[in-house]
Amino acid sequence: MLKRIYIDNFRGLVNFEMNFDSINLFLGANGSGKSTVFESLRKIQAFLTIHCDVGEVFKSSDCTRWQTLQNQRFELEISGNDGDYKYELAIEHHIQHNCHVKYERLYFNNNLLLNIDNGKGQLARDDNSYMSDFPFPTSHSAILLLIESGNTKLKWFQKRMERLIIVQIIPSFMTNVSKKEELQLNWKMENFVSWYRYITQDKEKLEELINALKISLSGFISFKFEYLTEEYVTLKLQFSMEEDNTKIIDYRLSELSDGQKALFALYTFLYCTQSEDYTLCIDEPENFLALPEIQPWVIQLYDLCIDGKIQALLISHHPVLINYLLASPIGYWFERRSNAPVRVKPISNEETENSGLPISELIARGWLYEPT
């Protein structure tokens, strides 16, 4: 489970720190920094999972504008593999708009696994022996380049970073066709079908997904893939006609409504990632959905998170999500004034108890927190 993040000198996030639980709800006005937390997670994930130069991921334009610092710092803490990991990364930017890794460190249960500092490295093996002072490029993640070094703890951490799903569902971007399976979803979910091919290899979970969609999507029966060429396949959803259940019609993904595609994606997240140590980071999952559609999904998500089968970080403005999920103290209020750092305050039920109004109403009236 993702336990903590620290971010410094990234857009509006300055000396910023958050701790996480199994389910977390980000609230606040537009521009208050909620999506920026997701963006920083996406950049760290890309750096650790995709073979790319550090300058392709971390841009000098993302440094905090009202500061002149050249260094960006990030930290993550993740529990799993029978222990606790801490990852530290510092990026040094230059006037010429390029950058390099100043240091990259990984700890397991407070013991150093990896330390890359200004191009010199130290790596702990599984037998607790060390490789020390070896030269290392400052342009790429050492974790990704050393993934086959034989250090099983290092490999576990890298694979866990692949299991961060960080998305904003935009149904019109979800294409019909796929050339190959893909382990990670794009931010806008253009490669959803390719990721779906990978994530639904577990037939038992696929059956659970199908059963859930039969309840959520009127007339839905099942899925099927159809080859367009030797390389490309398209995903089709099968529906029965209301007046004749024996007649089945196939629809390409693009032929569904935006709401149907959003529901399809949301339930895929629930049923195909549960018990696999995934963290779902979803920006406004309620978009494109009516109240009777989003409410059952929220209830199911909450139950899976409480049972420890999924971790979720959600950004939302929807009253139903806010009021239902804040039955427990899992909310965080983001606020930011112009050219000032983002600040976060936990939300508790005391606000509701003191005012007699639900949290969503306090937010709508501007009464939750006085501006600081």
N, C-alpha and C positions, 0 to 999 in steps of 0.2 A: 504494500500500500504506500502511496505517496504521502509522506508525513509532513514535509516542510519544504518551502522554497524561499530563497533569499535572492534579491535582485538589486543591483546598484548601477546607476547611470544608464538606464534603458528607458528612453522616452520619459514618461512621468513617474517612473518608479525609481526612487532614490532611497537607498538604505531601507529597502522594502522587505518585509518578512511576513510570511503567513504559515500557520500550521493547519493541517487538514485532518478531517475525520473521514469516516466511511462515506458520508454524503455531505455535500457542501453547496450552499446556495449563495451566489454573488448577486448583490442588489446595489442599486445606485443609479444616478442619472447617466445619460449618454455622455461619453467623454470623461468618465470618472476613473477609468483605468481597468475595468473588469476584463475586457478583451485583450488588453495589453499583457495581462498575466498569462493568458492562453498563448499569445504570440511568443512570449519569451520561452514558454514550455516547448512550443513547436520548433523554435530555433535550436534549443538544446537537444531536442530529440533528433532533428535533422543532422546536427553535427556528430551525434553519436551513432547514427544508423545508416547514413548515406556517405559514400566515399566522395567527399567534396572539400574544396579549399575553404579555410575558415573565413576568408573574405567574401565567399559566395553566400554565406549565411549571416554573418554579423557585419552590418554596415555602419560606417561612421555617422551616417545621417540618423541612426537610431540612438545615438548618445543624447543625453538630456540637454536640451537647447540652452538653458540658462546657466549651464556650467561649462567649464573649460577642461574638465578632466579627460584624460586620454584612455583611462582604463575602465572597462566594464567587468563587473564581477557577478558570478552566479553560483548558487549552491542548491543542491537537492539532497533530501534525505528520504530514503525508501526502505521500508521494512520488508523482509522476505528472505528466502533461502536460509531460514533458521538464524537470522541475524539482522543487523541494521547497517545500511550503506550510507555513506556521506560522500557526495561528489562536489568538487570545487573546480571552477573554471574562471580564469581571468584572461580577457582579450585586451591587447594594447593596440590602439589605433594611432595612425600617423597622419601627418598633414597631407601626404600624397594619396590619401583615401585608400590605403591598404592597411592591413593589420596582421598580427601574428598572435599565437598563443603564448602568453606570458608564463602561465603555469596551469597544469591540469593535474588534479589529485583525486584519488579514490581510496576511501577507507572502508573497512569491514569490521564492525564491532570495535571501532576506534583504533584498529591496527592498520597501518599503511599498506595498501595493495600496490598503488602506483603513484609515482611522483615525477612529473615532467616539469622542470623549472629552467626556463631560458635555454632550451635545447639539450639539456642533459637529463637522463632518465634513471629511475630506480624502480624495479619491478619485483614484487614478491611472488615466488612460485608457490604451488600448493604444498610443497614440502617445507615451507617457511625459509628456504634459502633465498638469496637476493641476487639479482643482476643489477649492478650499480654503475653509474657514470657512463652509460652508453650514450652516444650521440643520437639525437632524435629531431626530426623536422618540426618546426614550429607552425606549420601550415595546416596540419590535420590533427584529428583526435587520435591520441595514442591508444585509447581504448579500442577504437575500431581497427587500427592497424595491428594491434597485438592480440586480437580476438582469438587467433589460433595458436597462441603461445603456450597453451596447456594450463593456464590458470583458470580453473573452473568458476571461481567466484567472479572474476572479471567478465567471463562469458555470460554468466547468469545476469549480471547487471545490464549488460548491453542488450540482451534479449528482453529484459524487463522494460527497457526504454522503448522497445518496439511495440509494447502493449499499452502505450498511451494512445488513445483515440481522441484526437483534438479536432473538432469539426464545427462548422456552421452549415446546417442543411439548406441547400439551395436546389430544390427539385429540378429546375430547368437545366442545371449543370450536369445532372446524372445521365450519362450517355448509355445507349442501348448495348453497345458491343464491347467485347473484350478479346484481347489477343493472348493474354496469359494471366495466371493468378498473381495477385500482389498482396504482400503482407501488411502494407500500411495504406490507410486512407488519406487522400489529399484533403486539405483544409476545406475546399468547396465541394468535395465528394464527386469530382468528375469521374474518378476511377471506381465508383461504387461497385459496379458489376464485377470488375476484376478482383476487388477485395472480397466480394460476396462468394466468388468461386473458391477462394482460399478459406474463408472463415466457416463455410458450411460443409467442410469435409467430415465433421462429426455427424453421422446420420441420426443419432439420437437427439441431438440438439436441433437439427433441421426439422425433425418431426415435431418437436415442441414449438418451433417457430411457426410451422404450418398450422398447427392447431390454434395458436394464439391469433393468427391472422384470419382464420375462419370466423372468429368471433368479431374481429375489428373491421374487416373488409367484407361488406355484404356480397355474398355469392362466390367468394374466393374458394378455390379448390387446391391448387398446388402451383409449383414452378416447373419450368422445363427450359433446357438450353437447346438452341437450334444452330447448327453450323451454317454460316453464310459462305465461308470459303474454307480451305484446309486450315487456315490460321485463326480466323475470327469466328466467334460465337456471339449470339444475341440471347438475352434473357427474356423469357416470356412468362406472363402470369396467366393462369387459367381460371376462368369464371364460368359459373353455370347461369343459365337464364332463370329468372324468377318464376316464370310461368311454366318452364319445362326444365327440371333439374338434370335431365339426361343430356341436354344439349350444352356442349362446352365450347366456349369461345376463347381463343388465345389473344392476348394483348401484349404488344411490346411495352417495355417500361415507359417509353416516351408517350405512349397513348393513355397512360393513367393521369389522373388529376394531380396537381401539386400536393394536395392533402393525402391522397393515396400513396404517393411516393414517399412522403415524409413519414407516414405511419409504417410503411414497409421498412424503412431505414431504422426507425426508432425501435421497433420490435426485434429487428435483426441484432441491434446492439445488445438488447437485453438477453435474448435467448441463446445467442451464439458466442457470447463472451463470458457468461456466468461461470464461476468456479475456475477460471483460467487466469486469475490475477491481473485483470485489466483495470485501467482507470479511464473512465469516460469523461471527456471534457466537452460539453455541448453548449454552444452559444444559442440561447433562445430556442429550445426544442419545441415550444408551443407554436412557433410560426407555422402558418398554413393550416392549422387545425382548429376545429370547433371544440367547445367545452366538453361534450360527451366523448370526444375522441382522445383528448389529452389526459383527462382525469384517470381513466383506467390504467394508462401507461405510467403515470406518476405514482399511483398506488403500488403497481408491480415493481417499479424501480426502487421505491422506498423499502419494500419488503426484502428485495435482493441485497440492498446495501446494508440493512440492519443485520441480515443473516451472514454478512461477510463474503457474499458471492461476487460482488462488484463494488468498485469505488466510483463515485460520481462527483464531478464538479460542474455545476450548472449556472449559467447566466440567465436570468429571467426577469421579465416585467409583468408576468401574468398573475393575476390575483389568486387563481386556484393553486398554482404551484407555490406561490409565496405562503399562503395561509396553511396549506396542507403540510408542506415540508417544514415549516417553522413551528409545527407541533413539538419539535425537539429543537434545542439550541444549536442549529447548524447554519445559521445565516450570518453573512458578513456584509456590512454596509460600507460601500466605497464612496469617498468624496474627494473632490479636488477643486481647488480654486485656480484661476488663471496663473500660469507660470509658477505653480507651486507643486510640491510632491503629492502623490496619491497617499491617502491615509485610509485605514480600514478599522472599523469597529465591529465587534461581535454584536449580534442581535439576540436578545433573550425574550422570553415570554413576559417579562416584567412590564414592557411597554404596553402590551395588550391588557394586562391585568390592571395597570394604573389608569388607562384611558377608557377601557370597556369597548374599544374598537379593534378590529382585526389589523394585523400588520399592514396589509395591502391598503387599507383605508388611511392609516397613519402616513404611509408613503405618499398616497394621492393628495393628501391635504398639506404635505410638507411639514408634518409634525413629528416625524420619527427622530430627527436630530436637528438641532438648530445649527445653521451654518457657523463654521469656526474661522 
